Amino acid sequence: MNAPTLDARLEAVLSLICAESHADIGSDHAKLPIRLIREGRIGRGVIVELNPGPLALARRNVARARLEAVLEVRGGDGFGPLAPGEVESASVTGMGAGTVAGILSRAGERLPPALVLQPNDSPAPIRTWARANGYHLTAERLIPGHWPYPVLRLERAGGNDPAYAGLPLAAALRYGPHLLREGSTLLRRQVWDDVVRLTPLAAPGRTAQVELDTARAALDVLGETGR
């Protein structure tokens, strides 16, 4: 089996992983861990999948790649099939941010020191979880696709996360502190789209007003006040 092709979002996830041992949670087809092994980014991996269909597919793909000696496929929910301290890092991709944050919250002592996460919607719940649970946001990517896909790397560390220093917190949680500082064209478009969408909905006391204020604060960081 040749090295599998990944879409742009999973290529970004792959670029942020480097560890001796790694777990891919909700792996589906197992293409990401196969590529990680093929490229020498990990020495061994654990593939976790809850649903029977994807679990069987992952096992078939690992067998076809002849990587059973270094990639173990386990059935189960979230980090449940792992032992505490078993892996150095883990990835969770292709799920809603709330779902990812729930998986992390239930993991307890099974959480590794490094996490690479790719939610399919606003990653604010993940950034909020990280700040409350001793993880620093060390890298971010924003990848174009059906919508902008955020990719985050978290690392366990003490003290306040320096990534948020000097930024409006709500805007940094919504759009990402590293991404705001980089100010890519894709992020600028995303923030402007939010402003356009929220402006006719906003009114005092409405959630849309809070979200609009957050988007406008992001524009201030980006140095934009209008098109």
N, C-alpha and C positions, 0 to 999 in steps of 0.2 A: 504494500500500500504506500503510495507516494504521500508526502507531507500534505495534509489537508489544507484547502484554501479557506481562509477566514474572511468575513466581511470587515469593513473598516473599523467598526466599533470593537470587535474582538481582536483585531490587530493592535489597537490601542491598549486593550487590556493586556495582551501578551507582552507589549513593550515595557510594561510597568512591573512585570513579575521576574524575579530572580531569587531563587532559594534552593536549598538542598532538597527540602520536602515541601510539597504543596498539595492542597485539597481544592478541587473544583466542585462547588456545591450547586446542585441543580444543573448538572453538566449537559444533559440532553444527549447530543451525539458524540461527546467526548473529543471533538476535534481540537478544542483549545489545549487540553492536557497532552494530547498526542503531539501537537506542534511544540509545546514546551519541552517535551522530552527530545524531540528531533533536533531542536535548536540548542540543546544543552542548557536551557534556562533553569531546569529543575533536574535533580538526580532521581527522584521518585515521586509518584503522585498517588493520591486517593481521589477517586471519582465517586461522588455521592448523587444518587438520583432517587426520587420518591416514586415516580409513576412507572408502572410495569413496562409500558411500551418503550419509552426512552431508556429505561434501565437495560432492557434487552438489546437495544440499538447500541448503547455504549459498550456493552460486553462484546458484541459482534465486531465493532470497529477496533477495539483494543486487540482482539484476537487476530483480526485481519492484518493489523500493523505489527503483530508478533511482539507486543510489548507487555504481555502479562506479567513478566518478571519485575517490571518497574512501575506499572500502573495497575492498581487494584480497584475494582469496581464494587461498590457497596450500595445496597438498597437501604433507604432510610430517609428521615426528615431532617433537613438542615444539618447542623453539626453533630446531631445525635450519634451517628455511627463512628465518630472519631473519639479517641482517647485524649484526655488533657495532655498537652505538650507533644502530641504526635507529629504535628506539622509546624513549619516555620511561617507559612503564609497560606492564604486561602483567597479564592475568588468567588463572587456571586454576581451573575450577570443575567440580563434579559428579564428582570422582574420589576414590578413597581417599587418605588422607594420605600413605601410603607411596609411592604412585604419583606424587603431586605432588612429594614430596621428591626422588624419583628424576629426574623431569623437570628440576627445578631444578639438581640436582647435575650433570647432563649438559650443561647450557646453557653453562657456561663464560663467555666474554667476551660472549656474546649476551644475558646477563641485563641488564635495564634497571634504573634506580635505584629504581623503585617496583613493587611487586607487590601484587595483590589476589587472595586465594586463598580458595576455599570447598571444603574437603574434606568427604566424606560420613561421616567417622568422627572419632575423636579426633585433633586437630591437633598432638598432642605431637611427632611426627616433624618437622613443619614448623617449630614453634617452636625445636626443637633445632637444626635445620639453620640457621635464621636466626641464632641466637646464635653459631654456628661460622663463619658466612660473611659477617659484616659488615653484617647487616640488623637494624634495630630494629623492634620491633612497636609501631606508632604508633596503631592503632585496632583494635577488635574488636567484633563483633556476635554475638549468639546468637539464631537465628531459629527459631520453632516450625514443625514440619512432621511428617513421618513419625517423625522424631526431632529433637533440637535440632541445627540446622545452624550451625556456626561459620563466621564470615567474618572474615578477617584482612587488614590492610594492613601491609605491610613496606616500609621505606625504608632505602636504603643509608646507613650512618653509621658513624663511628669510635667506638671505646671500648665500654665495657660498656653494655648496654641498660638505661636507667634504669627501664623498666617493671617489672623484676623486683626492684628494690631493696626490701628489708625484707620480702619474702615467702618462704615455704618453696618452694624451687626446684621440687621434684617436683610440688607442687600447682599452682604457677603454670604449669608446662609442660603439665600435664594439662588444667587447667580455664581457664587464661588469666589473666594478671596484671590486665589492665584489667577483665575480667569479674568476677574475685574482688572487686576494689575496688568495682565497681558493685553486686554482690550482688542481681541480678535474681531474681524469683520463679522464672523458668525455670531459671536456674543452680542455685538452691537445691534445686529438685526433682530436677535431674540428679544433684547430689552425693548427696542422700539416697537416690535410687534405687540409686546405686552402693554405698552403705553397706549397704542392705538386701540387695542381690544378693550382695555379697562376704562378709558376716559369716558365713554358714554354711559357706563354702568356705575361710575363712582358717585357717591353721595355720603355726607357725614353719617357715621354709624354703620356703613355697609362694609362687608369684607373687601369688596372691590376697591374701596377708597384706601384701605390699608395696603393692598397689593399695588395700587397705583403709586402711592407714596414710596413704596419700596423700589419700584421700577425707576421712579424719578431720582431717588437717591443713588441708584446705580448709574444713571446718566450723569449725575454730578461727578462720580468717580471717573467715569469714562471721558469726562470733559466735553460732553455734548449737552446742548440746551435746546436744540431744534435741528430740523433737517434743512 
